[in-house]
Protein backbone atom coordinates (compact mmCIF):
# COMPACT_ATOMS: atom_id res chain seq x y z
CA UNK A 1 0.00 0.00 0.00
CA UNK A 2 1.38 3.41 -0.95
CA UNK A 3 1.97 6.20 1.56
CA UNK A 4 -0.81 8.27 -0.06
CA UNK A 5 -3.28 5.37 0.26
CA UNK A 6 -2.26 4.88 3.90
CA UNK A 7 -2.80 8.58 4.65
CA UNK A 8 -6.16 8.51 2.88
CA UNK A 9 -7.23 5.45 4.87
CA UNK A 10 -6.08 7.05 8.14
CA UNK A 11 -8.03 10.19 7.28
CA UNK A 12 -11.14 8.09 6.56
CA UNK A 13 -10.77 6.42 9.96
CA UNK A 14 -10.50 9.80 11.66
CA UNK A 15 -13.67 11.22 10.08
CA UNK A 16 -17.30 10.21 9.95
CA UNK A 17 -19.79 11.04 7.26
CA UNK A 18 -23.24 11.86 8.60
CA UNK A 19 -26.62 12.48 7.01
CA UNK A 20 -27.99 15.47 8.95
CA UNK A 21 -31.69 16.19 9.34
CA UNK A 22 -34.18 18.17 11.40
CA UNK A 23 -37.05 17.01 13.50
CA UNK A 24 -38.96 19.98 14.85
CA UNK A 25 -36.33 22.49 15.91
CA UNK A 26 -33.66 19.87 16.66
CA UNK A 27 -30.74 18.74 14.51
CA UNK A 28 -29.82 15.07 14.27
CA UNK A 29 -27.32 13.01 12.34
CA UNK A 30 -26.95 9.38 11.43
CA UNK A 31 -23.91 7.62 10.04
CA UNK A 32 -24.21 7.39 6.27
CA UNK A 33 -23.37 3.68 6.36
CA UNK A 34 -26.94 2.99 7.58
CA UNK A 35 -28.65 5.13 4.94
CA UNK A 36 -29.94 3.26 1.90
CA UNK A 37 -31.99 6.05 0.30
CA UNK A 38 -33.46 9.50 0.85
CA UNK A 39 -36.83 10.23 -0.76
CA UNK A 40 -39.22 13.11 -0.99
CA UNK A 41 -42.35 12.52 1.01
CA UNK A 42 -44.69 10.08 -0.71
CA UNK A 43 -48.09 8.74 0.22
CA UNK A 44 -47.75 6.49 3.26
CA UNK A 45 -50.39 3.78 3.54
CA UNK A 46 -51.74 3.47 7.08
CA UNK A 47 -51.77 0.07 8.75
CA UNK A 48 -54.66 -0.55 11.17
CA UNK A 49 -53.68 -1.07 14.82
CA UNK A 50 -50.05 -0.14 14.22
CA UNK A 51 -48.22 1.59 17.10
CA UNK A 52 -48.55 5.40 17.20
CA UNK A 53 -45.06 6.04 15.90
CA UNK A 54 -45.62 3.83 12.82
CA UNK A 55 -46.94 6.04 10.03
CA UNK A 56 -47.58 3.03 7.78
CA UNK A 57 -45.83 1.48 4.80
CA UNK A 58 -44.54 2.59 1.40
CA UNK A 59 -43.80 0.71 -1.80
CA UNK A 60 -40.19 1.38 -2.74
CA UNK A 61 -39.30 -0.21 -6.07
CA UNK A 62 -41.57 -3.18 -5.39
CA UNK A 63 -40.50 -3.63 -1.77
CA UNK A 64 -42.84 -2.88 1.14
CA UNK A 65 -41.02 -0.72 3.70
CA UNK A 66 -42.44 0.09 7.16
CA UNK A 67 -42.24 3.82 7.90
CA UNK A 68 -41.89 5.37 11.32
CA UNK A 69 -42.46 9.01 12.18
CA UNK A 70 -39.39 10.14 14.12
CA UNK A 71 -41.21 13.28 15.30
CA UNK A 72 -43.84 11.07 16.95
CA UNK A 73 -41.20 8.63 18.17
CA UNK A 74 -38.95 11.18 19.85
CA UNK A 75 -41.34 13.97 20.84
CA UNK A 76 -44.64 12.09 21.11
CA UNK A 77 -46.51 14.62 18.96
CA UNK A 78 -48.09 14.40 15.52
CA UNK A 79 -47.47 16.87 12.73
CA UNK A 80 -48.43 17.40 9.10
CA UNK A 81 -46.69 14.74 7.01
CA UNK A 82 -47.32 16.62 3.77
CA UNK A 83 -44.84 19.44 4.44
CA UNK A 84 -42.79 20.35 1.37
CA UNK A 85 -39.38 19.66 2.93
CA UNK A 86 -40.36 16.37 4.63
CA UNK A 87 -38.25 13.39 3.59
CA UNK A 88 -38.18 9.66 4.16
CA UNK A 89 -34.73 8.36 5.02
CA UNK A 90 -34.55 4.60 4.39
CA UNK A 91 -32.26 2.91 6.90
CA UNK A 92 -30.87 -0.60 6.96
CA UNK A 93 -31.04 -1.69 10.58
CA UNK A 94 -29.66 -5.21 10.83
CA UNK A 95 -31.66 -7.04 8.13
CA UNK A 96 -34.68 -4.74 8.23
CA UNK A 97 -35.24 -1.73 5.97
CA UNK A 98 -37.15 1.05 7.74
CA UNK A 99 -38.27 4.40 6.41
CA UNK A 100 -37.96 7.30 8.84
CA UNK A 101 -39.96 10.48 8.28
CA UNK A 102 -38.00 13.63 9.09
CA UNK A 103 -38.91 17.29 8.65
CA UNK A 104 -35.99 17.97 6.31
CA UNK A 105 -32.57 16.67 5.33
CA UNK A 106 -30.13 19.50 5.83
CA UNK A 107 -26.72 18.25 4.69
CA UNK A 108 -24.20 15.46 4.36
CA UNK A 109 -21.46 16.32 6.82
CA UNK A 110 -17.95 14.96 7.24
CA UNK A 111 -16.69 15.43 10.81
CA UNK A 112 -13.40 14.56 12.42
CA UNK A 113 -13.60 12.09 15.29
CA UNK A 114 -12.14 14.71 17.65
CA UNK A 115 -15.38 16.73 17.34
CA UNK A 116 -17.53 13.75 18.38
CA UNK A 117 -18.09 12.97 22.06
CA UNK A 118 -19.88 10.29 24.03
CA UNK A 119 -23.07 11.50 25.72
CA UNK A 120 -22.72 12.73 29.31
CA UNK A 121 -23.28 10.06 31.96
CA UNK A 122 -26.52 11.67 33.11
CA UNK A 123 -28.04 11.29 29.63
CA UNK A 124 -26.79 7.72 29.30
CA UNK A 125 -28.55 6.80 32.52
CA UNK A 126 -31.92 7.81 31.08
CA UNK A 127 -33.60 4.90 29.33
CA UNK A 128 -35.57 7.27 27.10
CA UNK A 129 -32.44 8.21 25.16
CA UNK A 130 -31.02 4.81 24.26
CA UNK A 131 -30.97 5.92 20.64
CA UNK A 132 -28.35 8.57 21.46
CA UNK A 133 -24.99 7.37 20.19
CA UNK A 134 -22.90 10.49 20.54
CA UNK A 135 -22.84 14.28 20.30
CA UNK A 136 -20.94 16.33 17.76
CA UNK A 137 -19.84 19.92 18.15
CA UNK A 138 -20.58 21.64 14.86
CA UNK A 139 -19.72 25.17 15.94
CA UNK A 140 -19.85 27.31 19.09
CA UNK A 141 -23.65 27.31 19.14
CA UNK A 142 -24.66 23.99 17.59
CA UNK A 143 -24.50 20.47 18.94
CA UNK A 144 -25.61 17.63 16.68
CA UNK A 145 -27.25 14.55 18.21
CA UNK A 146 -25.93 11.45 16.45
CA UNK A 147 -28.40 8.58 16.52
CA UNK A 148 -27.70 4.89 16.89
CA UNK A 149 -30.27 3.33 14.53
CA UNK A 150 -30.11 -0.02 16.32
CA UNK A 151 -31.88 1.56 19.28
CA UNK A 152 -34.52 3.61 17.44
CA UNK A 153 -36.71 0.53 17.78
CA UNK A 154 -36.95 -1.81 20.74
CA UNK A 155 -36.54 -5.52 19.99
CA UNK A 156 -40.26 -6.23 20.35
CA UNK A 157 -41.11 -3.26 18.09
CA UNK A 158 -38.71 -4.54 15.45
CA UNK A 159 -40.41 -7.93 15.63
CA UNK A 160 -43.82 -6.25 15.27
CA UNK A 161 -42.67 -4.38 12.16
CA UNK A 162 -41.25 -7.57 10.63
CA UNK A 163 -44.56 -9.35 11.30
CA UNK A 164 -46.54 -6.41 9.94
CA UNK A 165 -44.44 -6.43 6.78
CA UNK A 166 -44.97 -10.18 6.28
CA UNK A 167 -48.72 -9.81 6.81
CA UNK A 168 -49.08 -7.25 4.01
N, C-alpha and C positions, 0 to 999 in steps of 0.2 A: 504494500500500500504506500502511495506517495505521501510526502509531507503535507501537500495541499489537501489531499483526501483525508488525512488524519486530522488536520485542523478543522476541516469542514465538518467531520463527524463529531469532533469535540464541541464545536459550536452548536451543532444540532442537539447534543446532549445537554447543553447549558441553557437552551431556550425551549419554550413551549409555545405551540401555536394554538390559539383559542378562538372559538366562535363566540362572539360577544352579542348579547341580546338584552332587551329590556322587558321587564314585567312590572307594570305599574310605573312607579318612579325609581325602581331599583335596577342596577346593572348586574348582570350575571355573565359568566363565561363557562364554557365546557370545552374540554380538550377535543381538538378536531378529529382525533383518531376514532371517536365514537360517532361522529356525524356522517351519515350516509347521504343525506340530501337536505336541501332547504327549498321549500315551496311557498308560493303565495297561498294565501288562505283559499281553500276550496270548500265546497259543501261537505259537511261532516254529517254522516248518517247516525242518528241517535240509536242507541241500543236500550230497549226497555230494561229496567231494574239494574242498570249499571251503576257503580258507585258515583257519587257527586262529581268527583274530579275527572271522570271519564266522559269526554265530550261525545264519543262515538267511534266510528270507523271511517276510513277512506279507502278508496281503490287506487292504489299506486301501481301503475303498469301491470294490472292484473293480479296484484297481491293485496289482500285485505290487511290493513294496518290499524291497530287500535290507536286512538288519539286521546291524550290526556291534556287537560287545560292546566298549565303550570300556575296560572293566576289563581285558579280555584284551589289547586294543590297546596300552594305555599301560603296564600293569604286568605283562603276560605271565603272568597267573594266571587260572584259572577260578574261578567262584563260582556260587552257587545263583541261577538266573535267576527263580525263583518267589517271591522275597522280596516282601512286601506293599507296600513303598514303591517298588519298581523301576518305572521308566517307560521308555517309548520316545519319544525326541525325534526327530521327523521333520524332517530338514534338506534344504534345496534347495542343493545344491552344483553350481554351473554349471547344467547341464540335468538333473542326476541327483538323484532323491529317495532319501535314505538314512535308515534308521532307526538310531538310536544308543541302545543300552541303557545306562542310568545307574542308580545305586543309588537315587537320589531326586532330585526337583526341589525345591529349597529356597525359591526366591523369584524374582520378577521385580524387578530392581534398576535404578534410574536413578542413574547416577554422573556427576559432572562430569568433564570431560576433564582437569582439573588433578589428579585423583586416579589417573589412568591413566598408566603409564610404559612405555617400551620395555624389553624384557628386557635384563639386563646383557650386555655383550659376551661374557663367558665362556659364558653359556648359548646365545647366538646361534651361537657357533662349533661347538657340539655338533650333529651332524646328527640325533641322536635326538629333538631337541625342535623340529623344524621347525614343528610345529603350534602352537607358542607365539607368539601375536600380541603380547600385552602383559601387564602385571601391574597390578592395581588394589589400592590400599590401602583396605581397608574400615574398619578401625579399628586401634588400636595393636598388636593381636595377630593380625590376619587379613589375609593377602594372597590375592587371588583371581587365579587363572591364567585369562586370557582366551584362548580357542582361536581359531585361524584355520581354519575348516572346509575351506578349499581344500587344506590340507596334512595333514588327518587321513588321507587316502588318497594314496598315490603314484600317478603317472599310470598305471602298468601295473596297479595294483590297481583303479583306477577302470574301466579297460578290461575287466578280468576281471569286475567286478560288472555292467557293462553287458551283456557277453556272457552271463553267467549269467542275467540277467533276461530276455534275449531267448530263451534256450534253454528257459525254463520255460513 
